[in-house]
Amino acid sequence: MRITAATADLITHHIRRHLGPSARIWLFGSRLDDGKRGGDLDLYVEAEPCPIWATLRCKLDLEEELDMPVDLIVRGHGDDSPIASIAKQDGHVL
């Protein structure tokens, strides 16, 4: 996994601050492959319903703090869409 424990803590902090304390977070995509370089940060989050501005503010704060592009997917708890299945099955819980 190509993020540090401090980065994982920072991600968790920002997401729970903007999207609620019950948010569940998965890191997925290229950042899980230690053999790759660069790339964006793919995050899948299940959270209680929140305004779109909270999601956008969270994404912008993460990109600014981490200095990298962030793909932030936010869905309701128990979502069973294809992207949810991929993130939960192949991803790493933060």
Beta strands, then each sheet from edge to edge (+ up, - down):
strand 1: 24-28
strand 2: 41-46
strand 3: 70-75
strand 4: 92-93
sheet 1: 3+ 2+ 1- 4+
end
